Amino acid sequence: MKTKVCESCGYVGKPIPDEYSSFTVDAMIWLAWGAIAIITGIFPLILVAPIFSLIHIAKFRTMKCPKCENLEMVSLHSHAGEEIMEDHHSGTPHHWSDNDPVPH
């Protein structure tokens, strides 16, 4: 796994998996589709939940910052990562104000 930098706190290192949020999303999907299947009597709808969970596990692995638990971490060697490193680790932190231009 590549080294990443946190957009919020400036932490540099490897992100950790966010299992709790992922489990919560899957549990809500299972409950919702289970209730829909039972209420409507269309029991094959209950297959939607396991299919979603398999896709979710395979494709969407959510990672977070181990220091502040922010989900926004970017590659250290990307343009955004270099800007974050400059802001957080330059010795003179940048303090954002309402008059600063919006980065594009």
Secondary structure, DSSP 4 states (H G I P E B T S, - for coil): ---EEETTT--EE--EE-HHHHHHHHHHHHHHHHHHHHHH--GGGGGHHHHHHHHHHHH---EE-TTT--S-EEETTSHHHHHHHHHHHSSSPPPP-TTSPPP-
